Amino acid sequence: MKVVRLVKNSDFKSVEHLVKHSGKGMTTMPKTYKEIKERIAWSEKSRNKKTKKPNQDSYLFVLEDNGRIVGLSAIYTSVSLKKPSVFF
């Protein structure tokens, strides 16, 4: 069964493996150990905030297929506030 859920710290190894083996097409996900840890921490911090107006937050989601992480997605609450952004 496929499940989409917010990332957890305990997902780090699986997310790192997915990122390392995703190829060049996954341009928005950081590639280094430190950057992946920071992205997961940012998502957890955003999830734990008690606010009705999210700002500068990121929600990183994983796609699980039978308990194995096979995909990533993210929602950013403040994009293009200071400069234009283009996503394909």
Biopython code that builds the backbone (N, CA, C, O; Angstrom):
import numpy as np
from Bio.PDB.StructureBuilder import StructureBuilder

atoms = [
    (1, "MET", "N", (0.838, -1.180, 0.000)),
    (1, "MET", "CA", (0.000, 0.000, 0.000)),
    (1, "MET", "C", (0.882, 1.242, 0.000)),
    (1, "MET", "O", (1.901, 1.290, 0.689)),
    (2, "LYS", "N", (0.486, 2.241, -0.773)),
    (2, "LYS", "CA", (1.229, 3.499, -0.840)),
    (2, "LYS", "C", (0.654, 4.492, 0.167)),
    (2, "LYS", "O", (-0.561, 4.619, 0.316)),
    (3, "VAL", "N", (1.560, 5.192, 0.855)),
    (3, "VAL", "CA", (1.174, 6.171, 1.871)),
    (3, "VAL", "C", (2.041, 7.417, 1.697)),
    (3, "VAL", "O", (3.257, 7.313, 1.530)),
    (4, "VAL", "N", (1.415, 8.595, 1.736)),
    (4, "VAL", "CA", (2.141, 9.863, 1.744)),
    (4, "VAL", "C", (2.039, 10.419, 3.153)),
    (4, "VAL", "O", (0.951, 10.507, 3.722)),
    (5, "ARG", "N", (3.192, 10.797, 3.714)),
    (5, "ARG", "CA", (3.218, 11.329, 5.079)),
    (5, "ARG", "C", (4.392, 12.287, 5.220)),
    (5, "ARG", "O", (5.301, 12.314, 4.390)),
    (6, "LEU", "N", (4.350, 13.081, 6.304)),
    (6, "LEU", "CA", (5.464, 13.977, 6.590)),
    (6, "LEU", "C", (6.701, 13.169, 6.977)),
    (6, "LEU", "O", (6.599, 12.118, 7.609)),
    (7, "VAL", "N", (7.852, 13.671, 6.592)),
    (7, "VAL", "CA", (9.120, 13.019, 6.894)),
    (7, "VAL", "C", (9.376, 13.048, 8.405)),
    (7, "VAL", "O", (8.898, 13.942, 9.104)),
    (8, "LYS", "N", (10.122, 12.079, 8.894)),
    (8, "LYS", "CA", (10.552, 12.010, 10.294)),
    (8, "LYS", "C", (12.074, 11.873, 10.305)),
    (8, "LYS", "O", (12.678, 11.453, 9.318)),
    (9, "ASN", "N", (12.686, 12.234, 11.441)),
    (9, "ASN", "CA", (14.140, 12.075, 11.576)),
    (9, "ASN", "C", (14.569, 10.648, 11.288)),
    (9, "ASN", "O", (15.628, 10.422, 10.703)),
    (10, "SER", "N", (13.765, 9.698, 11.691)),
    (10, "SER", "CA", (14.123, 8.290, 11.504)),
    (10, "SER", "C", (14.126, 7.872, 10.028)),
    (10, "SER", "O", (14.569, 6.770, 9.702)),
    (11, "ASP", "N", (13.644, 8.729, 9.143)),
    (11, "ASP", "CA", (13.642, 8.444, 7.705)),
    (11, "ASP", "C", (14.946, 8.836, 7.029)),
    (11, "ASP", "O", (15.110, 8.615, 5.829)),
    (12, "PHE", "N", (15.872, 9.413, 7.779)),
    (12, "PHE", "CA", (17.071, 9.990, 7.161)),
    (12, "PHE", "C", (17.789, 9.027, 6.223)),
    (12, "PHE", "O", (18.046, 9.378, 5.072)),
    (13, "LYS", "N", (18.114, 7.844, 6.676)),
    (13, "LYS", "CA", (18.889, 6.895, 5.852)),
    (13, "LYS", "C", (18.164, 6.572, 4.541)),
    (13, "LYS", "O", (18.786, 6.511, 3.481)),
    (14, "SER", "N", (16.855, 6.366, 4.622)),
    (14, "SER", "CA", (16.082, 6.055, 3.417)),
    (14, "SER", "C", (16.027, 7.245, 2.466)),
    (14, "SER", "O", (16.141, 7.078, 1.251)),
    (15, "VAL", "N", (15.850, 8.451, 3.015)),
    (15, "VAL", "CA", (15.815, 9.658, 2.184)),
    (15, "VAL", "C", (17.185, 9.878, 1.552)),
    (15, "VAL", "O", (17.277, 10.194, 0.365)),
    (16, "GLU", "N", (18.237, 9.716, 2.326)),
    (16, "GLU", "CA", (19.593, 9.883, 1.796)),
    (16, "GLU", "C", (19.837, 8.899, 0.648)),
    (16, "GLU", "O", (20.380, 9.283, -0.388)),
    (17, "HIS", "N", (19.450, 7.663, 0.819)),
    (17, "HIS", "CA", (19.622, 6.651, -0.226)),
    (17, "HIS", "C", (18.853, 7.056, -1.498)),
    (17, "HIS", "O", (19.380, 6.973, -2.607)),
    (18, "LEU", "N", (17.609, 7.491, -1.313)),
    (18, "LEU", "CA", (16.796, 7.899, -2.455)),
    (18, "LEU", "C", (17.433, 9.074, -3.188)),
    (18, "LEU", "O", (17.515, 9.073, -4.417)),
    (19, "VAL", "N", (17.883, 10.073, -2.439)),
    (19, "VAL", "CA", (18.494, 11.255, -3.039)),
    (19, "VAL", "C", (19.777, 10.886, -3.773)),
    (19, "VAL", "O", (20.006, 11.348, -4.891)),
    (20, "LYS", "N", (20.604, 10.068, -3.162)),
    (20, "LYS", "CA", (21.886, 9.689, -3.768)),
    (20, "LYS", "C", (21.704, 8.890, -5.053)),
    (20, "LYS", "O", (22.563, 8.933, -5.934)),
    (21, "HIS", "N", (20.604, 8.168, -5.170)),
    (21, "HIS", "CA", (20.388, 7.316, -6.333)),
    (21, "HIS", "C", (19.330, 7.856, -7.299)),
    (21, "HIS", "O", (18.864, 7.134, -8.181)),
    (22, "SER", "N", (18.954, 9.122, -7.132)),
    (22, "SER", "CA", (17.889, 9.686, -7.960)),
    (22, "SER", "C", (18.391, 10.243, -9.286)),
    (22, "SER", "O", (17.597, 10.469, -10.200)),
    (23, "GLY", "N", (19.668, 10.461, -9.399)),
    (23, "GLY", "CA", (20.198, 11.022, -10.634)),
    (23, "GLY", "C", (20.143, 12.541, -10.637)),
    (23, "GLY", "O", (19.858, 13.168, -9.616)),
    (24, "LYS", "N", (20.416, 13.116, -11.783)),
    (24, "LYS", "CA", (20.514, 14.575, -11.902)),
    (24, "LYS", "C", (19.163, 15.266, -11.992)),
    (24, "LYS", "O", (19.103, 16.489, -11.864)),
    (25, "GLY", "N", (18.090, 14.542, -12.206)),
    (25, "GLY", "CA", (16.777, 15.148, -12.388)),
    (25, "GLY", "C", (16.179, 15.739, -11.132)),
    (25, "GLY", "O", (15.287, 16.583, -11.216)),
    (26, "MET", "N", (16.639, 15.324, -9.981)),
    (26, "MET", "CA", (16.099, 15.826, -8.716)),
    (26, "MET", "C", (16.949, 17.009, -8.259)),
    (26, "MET", "O", (17.784, 16.883, -7.364)),
    (27, "THR", "N", (16.722, 18.151, -8.885)),
    (27, "THR", "CA", (17.596, 19.306, -8.676)),
    (27, "THR", "C", (17.288, 20.113, -7.430)),
    (27, "THR", "O", (18.155, 20.856, -6.968)),
    (28, "THR", "N", (16.097, 20.002, -6.866)),
    (28, "THR", "CA", (15.732, 20.841, -5.725)),
    (28, "THR", "C", (16.044, 20.199, -4.379)),
    (28, "THR", "O", (15.914, 20.860, -3.348)),
    (29, "MET", "N", (16.448, 18.946, -4.354)),
    (29, "MET", "CA", (16.761, 18.274, -3.098)),
    (29, "MET", "C", (18.261, 18.334, -2.867)),
    (29, "MET", "O", (19.039, 18.020, -3.767)),
    (30, "PRO", "N", (18.681, 18.739, -1.655)),
    (30, "PRO", "CA", (20.115, 18.802, -1.374)),
    (30, "PRO", "C", (20.753, 17.416, -1.448)),
    (30, "PRO", "O", (20.089, 16.402, -1.231)),
    (31, "LYS", "N", (22.022, 17.388, -1.750)),
    (31, "LYS", "CA", (22.709, 16.115, -1.963)),
    (31, "LYS", "C", (23.605, 15.690, -0.802)),
    (31, "LYS", "O", (23.915, 14.505, -0.675)),
    (32, "THR", "N", (24.027, 16.622, 0.044)),
    (32, "THR", "CA", (24.976, 16.271, 1.102)),
    (32, "THR", "C", (24.252, 15.821, 2.372)),
    (32, "THR", "O", (23.085, 16.142, 2.596)),
    (33, "TYR", "N", (24.981, 15.070, 3.189)),
    (33, "TYR", "CA", (24.472, 14.593, 4.475)),
    (33, "TYR", "C", (23.909, 15.756, 5.299)),
    (33, "TYR", "O", (22.789, 15.685, 5.805)),
    (34, "LYS", "N", (24.702, 16.824, 5.425)),
    (34, "LYS", "CA", (24.310, 17.986, 6.229)),
    (34, "LYS", "C", (23.050, 18.650, 5.681)),
    (34, "LYS", "O", (22.145, 18.989, 6.443)),
    (35, "GLU", "N", (22.990, 18.836, 4.369)),
    (35, "GLU", "CA", (21.829, 19.500, 3.756)),
    (35, "GLU", "C", (20.556, 18.666, 3.899)),
    (35, "GLU", "O", (19.480, 19.223, 4.112)),
    (36, "ILE", "N", (20.662, 17.357, 3.785)),
    (36, "ILE", "CA", (19.486, 16.494, 3.954)),
    (36, "ILE", "C", (19.001, 16.559, 5.398)),
    (36, "ILE", "O", (17.800, 16.663, 5.648)),
    (37, "LYS", "N", (19.938, 16.498, 6.352)),
    (37, "LYS", "CA", (19.581, 16.618, 7.777)),
    (37, "LYS", "C", (18.868, 17.949, 8.039)),
    (37, "LYS", "O", (17.863, 17.993, 8.747)),
    (38, "GLU", "N", (19.395, 19.027, 7.464)),
    (38, "GLU", "CA", (18.796, 20.356, 7.661)),
    (38, "GLU", "C", (17.387, 20.419, 7.075)),
    (38, "GLU", "O", (16.493, 21.012, 7.679)),
    (39, "ARG", "N", (17.180, 19.810, 5.898)),
    (39, "ARG", "CA", (15.858, 19.844, 5.258)),
    (39, "ARG", "C", (14.836, 19.073, 6.096)),
    (39, "ARG", "O", (13.694, 19.510, 6.237)),
    (40, "ILE", "N", (15.238, 17.937, 6.647)),
    (40, "ILE", "CA", (14.343, 17.151, 7.505)),
    (40, "ILE", "C", (14.044, 17.930, 8.785)),
    (40, "ILE", "O", (12.898, 17.970, 9.232)),
    (41, "ALA", "N", (15.065, 18.546, 9.375)),
    (41, "ALA", "CA", (14.871, 19.330, 10.607)),
    (41, "ALA", "C", (13.954, 20.521, 10.349)),
    (41, "ALA", "O", (13.115, 20.839, 11.191)),
    (42, "TRP", "N", (14.096, 21.184, 9.204)),
    (42, "TRP", "CA", (13.252, 22.325, 8.842)),
    (42, "TRP", "C", (11.793, 21.881, 8.744)),
    (42, "TRP", "O", (10.897, 22.582, 9.213)),
    (43, "SER", "N", (11.558, 20.729, 8.140)),
    (43, "SER", "CA", (10.197, 20.206, 8.015)),
    (43, "SER", "C", (9.606, 19.891, 9.391)),
    (43, "SER", "O", (8.449, 20.213, 9.662)),
    (44, "GLU", "N", (10.396, 19.267, 10.249)),
    (44, "GLU", "CA", (9.895, 18.939, 11.590)),
    (44, "GLU", "C", (9.618, 20.203, 12.397)),
    (44, "GLU", "O", (8.625, 20.272, 13.121)),
    (45, "LYS", "N", (10.492, 21.205, 12.276)),
    (45, "LYS", "CA", (10.271, 22.476, 12.971)),
    (45, "LYS", "C", (8.986, 23.144, 12.471)),
    (45, "LYS", "O", (8.205, 23.666, 13.266)),
    (46, "SER", "N", (8.773, 23.125, 11.169)),
    (46, "SER", "CA", (7.565, 23.712, 10.587)),
    (46, "SER", "C", (6.316, 22.988, 11.085)),
    (46, "SER", "O", (5.319, 23.620, 11.434)),
    (47, "ARG", "N", (6.382, 21.662, 11.112)),
    (47, "ARG", "CA", (5.240, 20.858, 11.561)),
    (47, "ARG", "C", (4.882, 21.168, 13.010)),
    (47, "ARG", "O", (3.705, 21.162, 13.368)),
    (48, "ASN", "N", (5.867, 21.434, 13.835)),
    (48, "ASN", "CA", (5.639, 21.651, 15.261)),
    (48, "ASN", "C", (5.274, 23.084, 15.624)),
    (48, "ASN", "O", (4.953, 23.356, 16.781)),
    (49, "LYS", "N", (5.313, 24.012, 14.660)),
    (49, "LYS", "CA", (4.955, 25.400, 14.933)),
    (49, "LYS", "C", (3.463, 25.519, 15.225)),
    (49, "LYS", "O", (2.643, 24.804, 14.651)),
    (50, "LYS", "N", (3.139, 26.416, 16.107)),
    (50, "LYS", "CA", (1.736, 26.696, 16.450)),
    (50, "LYS", "C", (1.385, 28.080, 15.902)),
    (50, "LYS", "O", (1.422, 29.076, 16.624)),
    (51, "THR", "N", (1.048, 28.121, 14.620)),
    (51, "THR", "CA", (0.704, 29.394, 13.992)),
    (51, "THR", "C", (-0.378, 29.176, 12.944)),
    (51, "THR", "O", (-0.494, 28.097, 12.363)),
    (52, "LYS", "N", (-1.157, 30.208, 12.718)),
    (52, "LYS", "CA", (-2.184, 30.150, 11.680)),
    (52, "LYS", "C", (-1.679, 30.734, 10.368)),
    (52, "LYS", "O", (-2.337, 30.615, 9.334)),
    (53, "LYS", "N", (-0.509, 31.367, 10.412)),
    (53, "LYS", "CA", (0.070, 31.984, 9.225)),
    (53, "LYS", "C", (1.491, 31.460, 9.025)),
    (53, "LYS", "O", (2.448, 32.090, 9.476)),
    (54, "PRO", "N", (1.639, 30.328, 8.363)),
    (54, "PRO", "CA", (2.989, 29.811, 8.122)),
    (54, "PRO", "C", (3.821, 30.803, 7.316)),
    (54, "PRO", "O", (3.314, 31.452, 6.401)),
    (55, "ASN", "N", (5.087, 30.913, 7.660)),
    (55, "ASN", "CA", (5.990, 31.806, 6.958)),
    (55, "ASN", "C", (7.389, 31.193, 7.004)),
    (55, "ASN", "O", (7.874, 30.804, 8.066)),
    (56, "GLN", "N", (8.020, 31.116, 5.854)),
    (56, "GLN", "CA", (9.354, 30.533, 5.749)),
    (56, "GLN", "C", (9.385, 29.089, 6.257)),
    (56, "GLN", "O", (10.360, 28.660, 6.874)),
    (57, "ASP", "N", (8.321, 28.357, 5.993)),
    (57, "ASP", "CA", (8.232, 26.969, 6.431)),
    (57, "ASP", "C", (8.356, 26.023, 5.244)),
    (57, "ASP", "O", (8.136, 26.403, 4.094)),
    (58, "SER", "N", (8.711, 24.789, 5.553)),
    (58, "SER", "CA", (8.831, 23.747, 4.543)),
    (58, "SER", "C", (8.254, 22.459, 5.117)),
    (58, "SER", "O", (8.525, 22.102, 6.264)),
    (59, "TYR", "N", (7.472, 21.779, 4.324)),
    (59, "TYR", "CA", (6.882, 20.506, 4.733)),
    (59, "TYR", "C", (7.352, 19.456, 3.730)),
    (59, "TYR", "O", (6.919, 19.450, 2.578)),
    (60, "LEU", "N", (8.240, 18.571, 4.177)),
    (60, "LEU", "CA", (8.798, 17.538, 3.323)),
    (60, "LEU", "C", (8.000, 16.253, 3.527)),
    (60, "LEU", "O", (7.844, 15.780, 4.653)),
    (61, "PHE", "N", (7.505, 15.706, 2.446)),
    (61, "PHE", "CA", (6.697, 14.486, 2.485)),
    (61, "PHE", "C", (7.465, 13.334, 1.846)),
    (61, "PHE", "O", (8.274, 13.532, 0.939)),
    (62, "VAL", "N", (7.197, 12.138, 2.332)),
    (62, "VAL", "CA", (7.746, 10.937, 1.713)),
    (62, "VAL", "C", (6.586, 10.094, 1.190)),
    (62, "VAL", "O", (5.480, 10.118, 1.731)),
    (63, "LEU", "N", (6.870, 9.355, 0.131)),
    (63, "LEU", "CA", (5.930, 8.379, -0.398)),
    (63, "LEU", "C", (6.468, 7.007, -0.033)),
    (63, "LEU", "O", (7.566, 6.630, -0.444)),
    (64, "GLU", "N", (5.689, 6.262, 0.741)),
    (64, "GLU", "CA", (6.064, 4.906, 1.130)),
    (64, "GLU", "C", (5.290, 3.910, 0.282)),
    (64, "GLU", "O", (4.107, 4.101, -0.001)),
    (65, "ASP", "N", (5.957, 2.868, -0.111)),
    (65, "ASP", "CA", (5.314, 1.761, -0.799)),
    (65, "ASP", "C", (5.683, 0.499, -0.022)),
    (65, "ASP", "O", (6.823, 0.038, -0.067)),
    (66, "ASN", "N", (4.708, -0.046, 0.686)),
    (66, "ASN", "CA", (4.931, -1.221, 1.540)),
    (66, "ASN", "C", (6.082, -1.003, 2.516)),
    (66, "ASN", "O", (6.922, -1.883, 2.703)),
    (67, "GLY", "N", (6.117, 0.187, 3.142)),
    (67, "GLY", "CA", (7.114, 0.503, 4.159)),
    (67, "GLY", "C", (8.444, 1.004, 3.637)),
    (67, "GLY", "O", (9.322, 1.332, 4.434)),
    (68, "ARG", "N", (8.624, 1.074, 2.333)),
    (68, "ARG", "CA", (9.875, 1.538, 1.733)),
    (68, "ARG", "C", (9.660, 2.920, 1.117)),
    (68, "ARG", "O", (8.699, 3.122, 0.374)),
    (69, "ILE", "N", (10.538, 3.865, 1.418)),
    (69, "ILE", "CA", (10.412, 5.217, 0.870)),
    (69, "ILE", "C", (10.854, 5.214, -0.589)),
    (69, "ILE", "O", (11.984, 4.853, -0.918)),
    (70, "VAL", "N", (9.916, 5.631, -1.461)),
    (70, "VAL", "CA", (10.173, 5.592, -2.901)),
    (70, "VAL", "C", (9.995, 6.960, -3.570)),
    (70, "VAL", "O", (10.194, 7.087, -4.778)),
    (71, "GLY", "N", (9.623, 7.979, -2.795)),
    (71, "GLY", "CA", (9.421, 9.291, -3.401)),
    (71, "GLY", "C", (9.437, 10.408, -2.380)),
    (71, "GLY", "O", (9.259, 10.176, -1.184)),
    (72, "LEU", "N", (9.650, 11.618, -2.858)),
    (72, "LEU", "CA", (9.675, 12.820, -2.021)),
    (72, "LEU", "C", (8.868, 13.928, -2.678)),
    (72, "LEU", "O", (8.745, 14.001, -3.901)),
    (73, "SER", "N", (8.323, 14.786, -1.829)),
    (73, "SER", "CA", (7.630, 15.977, -2.293)),
    (73, "SER", "C", (7.724, 17.016, -1.188)),
    (73, "SER", "O", (7.943, 16.666, -0.028)),
    (74, "ALA", "N", (7.565, 18.280, -1.527)),
    (74, "ALA", "CA", (7.649, 19.323, -0.504)),
    (74, "ALA", "C", (6.688, 20.457, -0.803)),
    (74, "ALA", "O", (6.341, 20.722, -1.954)),
    (75, "ILE", "N", (6.271, 21.112, 0.256)),
    (75, "ILE", "CA", (5.483, 22.336, 0.167)),
    (75, "ILE", "C", (6.278, 23.419, 0.881)),
    (75, "ILE", "O", (6.693, 23.245, 2.027)),
    (76, "TYR", "N", (6.488, 24.540, 0.194)),
    (76, "TYR", "CA", (7.162, 25.687, 0.778)),
    (76, "TYR", "C", (6.134, 26.798, 0.934)),
    (76, "TYR", "O", (5.392, 27.095, -0.003)),
    (77, "THR", "N", (6.086, 27.412, 2.109)),
    (77, "THR", "CA", (5.047, 28.406, 2.368)),
    (77, "THR", "C", (5.421, 29.805, 1.907)),
    (77, "THR", "O", (4.551, 30.673, 1.836)),
    (78, "SER", "N", (6.669, 30.047, 1.596)),
    (78, "SER", "CA", (7.101, 31.390, 1.204)),
    (78, "SER", "C", (8.083, 31.292, 0.048)),
    (78, "SER", "O", (9.297, 31.293, 0.253)),
    (79, "VAL", "N", (7.560, 31.209, -1.151)),
    (79, "VAL", "CA", (8.400, 31.098, -2.343)),
    (79, "VAL", "C", (8.255, 32.374, -3.161)),
    (79, "VAL", "O", (7.158, 32.917, -3.288)),
    (80, "SER", "N", (9.340, 32.836, -3.702)),
    (80, "SER", "CA", (9.367, 33.992, -4.607)),
    (80, "SER", "C", (8.955, 35.302, -3.936)),
    (80, "SER", "O", (8.384, 36.176, -4.587)),
    (81, "LEU", "N", (9.233, 35.442, -2.664)),
    (81, "LEU", "CA", (8.927, 36.703, -1.997)),
    (81, "LEU", "C", (9.926, 37.795, -2.362)),
    (81, "LEU", "O", (9.579, 38.974, -2.427)),
    (82, "LYS", "N", (11.191, 37.381, -2.603)),
    (82, "LYS", "CA", (12.227, 38.357, -2.888)),
    (82, "LYS", "C", (12.784, 38.266, -4.304)),
    (82, "LYS", "O", (13.348, 39.229, -4.822)),
    (83, "LYS", "N", (12.619, 37.091, -4.931)),
    (83, "LYS", "CA", (13.102, 36.938, -6.301)),
    (83, "LYS", "C", (12.219, 35.924, -7.020)),
    (83, "LYS", "O", (11.603, 35.077, -6.372)),
    (84, "PRO", "N", (12.148, 35.996, -8.339)),
    (84, "PRO", "CA", (11.300, 35.068, -9.080)),
    (84, "PRO", "C", (11.797, 33.624, -8.990)),
    (84, "PRO", "O", (12.994, 33.374, -8.850)),
    (85, "SER", "N", (10.871, 32.696, -9.070)),
    (85, "SER", "CA", (11.197, 31.272, -9.081)),
    (85, "SER", "C", (10.457, 30.603, -10.234)),
    (85, "SER", "O", (9.337, 30.980, -10.578)),
    (86, "VAL", "N", (11.109, 29.605, -10.820)),
    (86, "VAL", "CA", (10.502, 28.850, -11.904)),
    (86, "VAL", "C", (10.640, 27.371, -11.571)),
    (86, "VAL", "O", (11.728, 26.906, -11.233)),
    (87, "PHE", "N", (9.534, 26.629, -11.666)),
    (87, "PHE", "CA", (9.550, 25.204, -11.397)),
    (87, "PHE", "C", (8.949, 24.486, -12.590)),
    (87, "PHE", "O", (7.978, 24.958, -13.182)),
    (88, "PHE", "N", (9.520, 23.358, -12.939)),
    (88, "PHE", "CA", (9.016, 22.559, -14.051)),
    (88, "PHE", "C", (8.404, 21.294, -13.520)),
    (88, "PHE", "O", (7.915, 20.471, -14.294)),
]
sb = StructureBuilder()
sb.init_structure("model")
sb.init_model(0)
sb.init_chain("A")
sb.init_seg("    ")
for serial, (resi, resn, name, xyz) in enumerate(atoms, 1):
    if name == "N":
        sb.init_residue(resn, " ", resi, " ")
    sb.init_atom(name, np.array(xyz, "f"), 0.0, 1.0, " ", f" {name:<3s}", serial, name[0])
structure = sb.get_structure()
